[in-house]
Amino acid sequence: MGRIYTVPFTSGTVTNAGGNTDLWELTPGDDKPIRLRGFILGQTSEVADAAEEAVNISVIHLGATVTSSDGTSVTPAPVDTAVNVAAGFTAEKNGPAVATTSGTATTLYEYCWNLRNSPCEVWYPDRDFCPTARQAAALVIRLNTTVADDITFAGTAIVEEE
């Protein structure tokens, strides 16, 4: 098993005007494959809102040269703080667009989430089911739904690096 890192998404806003967005974009370093072990999402702005809203979230593998969603860079944090080795992969959160690829974009998993049911937790405890990416590829966790009104999110992606 490789090293486990968290990639926090602290208090970002997904806007109605923004359309689809990459909540996380995870790009492996050279010769250091990554596995998505899980993610947690929560929202804080729709509490007790009478208007139910469900959104679609996808985990997508971008298979070749990736054009970034230009999100905000996030420094992955090692879970084992005693080792404290910097991650070789790069991470972005809350891209204002969606990342694209010159290769094949493959949707690996689809989820629906009712925003009032927070948090949304997704785990891949078995390595065989973990979405993976290798050099020149990437993984994105994408919000495929244009939200009815602006929503404040927070969450964490958990990534294993080999």
N, C-alpha and C positions, 0 to 999 in steps of 0.2 A: 504494500500500500504506500502511496505517495504522501506528500505533505498536504494538510487540509488548511484552506484559507477561507476567510469570510470577506465578502465584498458588500459593505453596507450601502444602503440607499437611504439617506437620512433626509426626511422632510423635503421632498421634491414635489413639484406641482405638475400634473398632467392637465393640459388645457383643452377645452372644447374646440378652440380654434386650431389646435395643433394636429388633430387627426391621430393616426396610428403613431406609436412611438416605441423605440427599443428601451425597455426598462433597464436591461443590462446588456452590454456587449462585452464578450469575453474572448480575447485573442491570445492563443498560446505563443510562448516564446520558441525560439529555434530548438528543435529536438527535445521539447518538454511538453508532451501531450497533456491535455486537461480533461477532466470529467466533471460534469455538473452533478453534485451529490444531492442538491435540493435547493429550495428557495422558500422564503417566507415573505408575504406581502400583507400590509395592513393599510387602512386609510383612516384618516382622522377627521375629515371634513363632512362626511355624509352621515354622521351619527344622528339617529332619530329622525332622519329625513323621511318624509312620507312617500317620496317617489322611489320605488324599488328600481335598481339599475344593475343589470348583469353585464359583464364584459367577457370577452374572449381573449385568452392568453395562449400564445404558442411558444414552444421551444423549437428553434430553427437552427439547423446546421448550414452554414454558408461554406461551400466546398472549395473555393479557390480564392484568387485575389479579392480582397474585401475592401469596399469603400465604406468608411466609417459613417456612423450616424451623427458624429460630432457631438457626442454627449460630454458630460463632465467627467474628467479622469478621477478614478477612485484608487487609492492604494490598498491592495489586498492585505489583510492582517492575518498572520499565522495564528492558528488556534493553539498550537503548542508554543507558548510564548518563551519557554525555556530554550528552544532551538532558535527561534527568531531569525529565520532565513527569509530574505526577501523573495517574493514570488517572481518567477520569470515571465508570467503572462501579464497582459495589460487588461485593464477593466475600465469601462465607462458606464455611466448611468444616465438615464433620462435623455436619450438622444432626441433632438428636435425633429429629426427625420428618421428614416429606417435605413439600416445598413444594407448594402447590395453586394452581389458577388458576380464575378465574371464566369463562375462555374455554376453548379446546380445548387439551388436553395431547397433543402429538404426539411419539411415539417416533421419533427420527431414525435412531439406530443402536443395535444390540444387540451385546454382546460377552460371551463366556464366558472366565473366567480361572481356571486352576488355581493356587491360592495358592502352591504350592511353586515354580512357575515365575515367579520374580520377576526383574526387573520386568516389568510389563505395559505396553507402550508402544503408543500409538495416535497416528497422525499424519495430518493432512489437508494435504498439501503444495499441493494445487490448491485455490485459493479457491472454485471452483465447488462443491466437495464439503464445504466447511466449514459446520458448523451455525452459524446466525446468530440474533441477537435484536435487536430494535429497542425503542425507548421503550415502556414499560408491559408488556413481555414479559420473559422470562428464559430462561436455559439452566441445566439441572441435569445433573450426572453422578451417577447414582443407583445405589447398590448395592441390587439387588432381592432379594437372598438373605439370609435370616437365617442368620448364620454359626453353626457348630456350637459354637464356643467363642470367647471374646473374642480379637480379633486387633489387633495394633498395625500401623498403616499409616503410610506417608509417600509423598509424591508431589508433582507439580507440574502445574498446568493452564497451558497457554500460550494467551493470548488476544490477539487483534488488535483494536484499537479504531480506528474510522475518525474 
